């Protein structure tokens, strides 16, 4: 009970989004299971070989859509948990957006044409970056409070937030230049 006093009351929104993503992941798992039966790819085979199975590409697209989501799940969860401590509503909104884009990424990939994952799913990396922003600002907010208390003045306020803004602009320009 004592640990929950440290979390903001809106932190439940972050938890709801994480549970929603877990349900999405379960759904994708079931889709891979259905594809295994449909395209005759037995476990533990991770990917079908085209020389052995004429529908290998269709199965591999379903499998790859799910696998790609699993590759990013730990980063997404960590960003949501950390960013939600100081900005739970913003983090939950960005996390929900990421979850929705992940759904469309998977649906597009599962069609058998990997390019269809990019219709709305192309926003998936951008939405993961949005989840990064609140988690990145948390240490800066803690540093600002500590510096303000230590100095007894608010003169450092502009310095800390100007530094945060310049770091975000640097990150944004680096992503745009990719």
C-alpha positions as CSV (number, residue, x, y, z in Angstrom):
1,X,0.0,0.0,0.0
2,X,2.9,2.4,0.7
3,X,4.3,2.1,-2.8
4,X,1.1,3.2,-4.4
5,X,1.3,6.5,-2.5
6,X,4.3,7.4,-4.7
7,X,2.4,7.0,-7.9
8,X,0.0,9.6,-9.3
9,X,-3.6,8.7,-9.1
10,X,-3.8,8.7,-13.0
11,X,-1.2,6.0,-13.2
12,X,-4.0,3.5,-13.6
13,X,-4.3,4.7,-17.2
14,X,-0.8,3.5,-17.9
15,X,-1.6,0.1,-16.4
16,X,-4.8,-0.1,-18.6
17,X,-2.8,0.6,-21.8
18,X,-0.2,-2.0,-20.8
19,X,-3.0,-4.6,-20.2
20,X,-4.6,-3.6,-23.5
21,X,-1.2,-4.2,-25.3
22,X,-1.0,-7.6,-23.6
23,X,-4.4,-8.6,-25.0
24,X,-3.2,-7.4,-28.4
25,X,-0.2,-9.6,-28.1
26,X,-2.3,-12.6,-27.1
27,X,-4.5,-12.0,-30.1
28,X,-1.5,-11.9,-32.4
29,X,-0.3,-15.1,-30.8
30,X,-3.6,-16.8,-31.7
31,X,-3.3,-15.5,-35.2
32,X,0.1,-17.1,-35.6
33,X,-1.4,-20.4,-34.3
34,X,-4.2,-20.2,-36.8
35,X,-1.7,-19.5,-39.6
36,X,0.3,-22.5,-38.5
37,X,-2.7,-24.8,-39.0
38,X,-3.8,-23.1,-42.2
39,X,-0.4,-23.2,-43.9
40,X,0.8,-26.5,-42.3
41,X,3.8,-25.1,-40.4
42,X,4.4,-27.3,-37.3
43,X,6.0,-26.1,-34.1
44,X,8.8,-25.4,-33.3
45,X,9.5,-24.2,-36.8
46,X,9.8,-20.4,-36.5
47,X,9.7,-19.6,-40.2
48,X,8.6,-21.7,-43.2
49,X,11.0,-22.4,-46.0
50,X,9.6,-21.6,-49.5
51,X,11.2,-24.6,-51.1
52,X,9.2,-26.9,-48.6
53,X,6.0,-24.9,-48.5
54,X,4.5,-22.9,-51.3
55,X,2.6,-20.7,-48.9
56,X,5.6,-20.0,-46.8
57,X,5.6,-16.3,-47.5
58,X,2.0,-15.9,-46.2
59,X,2.8,-17.7,-42.9
60,X,6.1,-15.8,-42.5
61,X,4.4,-12.5,-42.9
62,X,2.0,-13.4,-40.0
63,X,4.9,-14.7,-37.9
64,X,7.1,-11.7,-38.7
65,X,4.3,-9.2,-37.7
66,X,4.0,-10.8,-34.3
67,X,7.8,-11.3,-33.9
68,X,8.4,-7.6,-34.6
69,X,5.9,-6.6,-31.9
70,X,7.7,-8.9,-29.5
71,X,11.0,-7.3,-30.3
72,X,9.8,-3.9,-29.1
73,X,7.6,-5.0,-26.2
74,X,10.3,-4.6,-23.5
75,X,11.2,-1.1,-24.6
76,X,7.6,-0.1,-24.8
77,X,6.8,-1.4,-21.4
78,X,9.8,0.3,-19.8
79,X,9.1,3.6,-21.4
80,X,5.4,3.4,-20.3
81,X,6.3,2.5,-16.7
82,X,9.0,5.2,-16.3
83,X,7.2,8.0,-18.3
84,X,4.0,7.3,-16.5
85,X,5.5,8.2,-13.2
86,X,5.5,11.9,-14.0
87,X,3.2,12.2,-17.0
88,X,0.7,9.3,-16.7
89,X,-2.1,10.8,-19.0
90,X,0.3,11.8,-21.7
91,X,2.1,8.5,-21.5
92,X,-1.1,6.6,-21.6
93,X,-2.4,8.5,-24.7
94,X,0.9,7.9,-26.5
95,X,0.9,4.2,-25.4
96,X,-2.7,3.8,-26.7
97,X,-1.7,5.3,-30.0
98,X,1.3,3.0,-30.2
99,X,-0.9,0.0,-29.5
100,X,-3.4,1.0,-32.2
101,X,-0.6,1.5,-34.7
102,X,0.8,-1.9,-33.8
103,X,-2.5,-3.5,-34.5
104,X,-2.6,-2.0,-38.0
105,X,1.1,-2.9,-38.5
106,X,0.2,-6.6,-37.8
107,X,-3.0,-6.6,-39.9
108,X,-1.1,-5.1,-42.9
109,X,1.8,-7.5,-42.5
110,X,-0.5,-10.5,-42.2
111,X,-2.0,-9.9,-45.6
112,X,1.1,-11.5,-47.2
113,X,2.3,-8.2,-48.6
114,X,4.8,-6.7,-46.2
115,X,4.4,-3.2,-47.8
116,X,0.8,-3.1,-46.4
117,X,2.2,-2.9,-42.9
118,X,3.2,0.7,-43.6
119,X,-0.3,2.2,-44.2
120,X,-1.0,3.2,-40.6
121,X,1.7,0.9,-39.1
122,X,4.3,3.3,-40.4
123,X,3.4,5.5,-37.4
124,X,4.5,2.8,-35.0
125,X,8.1,3.9,-34.6
126,X,7.0,7.5,-34.3
127,X,4.5,6.6,-31.6
128,X,7.2,4.7,-29.7
129,X,9.4,7.8,-29.9
130,X,6.4,9.8,-28.4
131,X,6.4,7.3,-25.5
132,X,10.1,8.0,-25.0
133,X,9.6,11.7,-24.4
134,X,7.8,11.6,-21.0
135,X,10.3,9.0,-19.8
136,X,13.1,11.3,-20.9
137,X,11.7,14.3,-19.2
138,X,11.3,12.5,-15.8
139,X,15.0,12.7,-14.8
140,X,15.1,16.3,-15.9
141,X,12.1,17.2,-13.7
142,X,13.7,15.5,-10.7
143,X,16.9,17.3,-11.4
144,X,15.0,20.6,-11.5
145,X,13.4,20.0,-8.2
146,X,16.6,19.0,-6.6
147,X,18.5,22.0,-7.9
148,X,15.7,24.4,-6.9
149,X,15.7,23.0,-3.4
150,X,19.4,23.0,-3.1
151,X,19.9,26.6,-4.3
152,X,16.7,27.9,-2.6
153,X,15.9,29.8,-5.8
154,X,14.2,29.2,-9.0
155,X,16.9,30.6,-11.2
156,X,17.9,27.1,-12.5
157,X,14.3,26.5,-13.8
158,X,14.9,28.1,-17.1
159,X,18.3,26.4,-17.5
160,X,16.9,22.9,-16.9
161,X,13.9,23.3,-19.2
162,X,15.9,25.1,-21.9
163,X,18.3,22.1,-21.7
164,X,15.4,19.7,-22.0
165,X,14.0,21.5,-25.0
166,X,17.3,21.5,-26.8
167,X,17.8,17.8,-26.1
168,X,14.3,17.1,-27.5
169,X,15.0,19.2,-30.6
170,X,18.3,17.4,-31.0
171,X,16.5,14.0,-30.8
172,X,13.8,15.1,-33.2
173,X,16.3,16.4,-35.8
174,X,18.2,13.1,-35.5
175,X,15.1,11.1,-36.2
176,X,14.0,13.3,-39.1
177,X,17.5,13.0,-40.6
178,X,17.4,9.2,-40.6
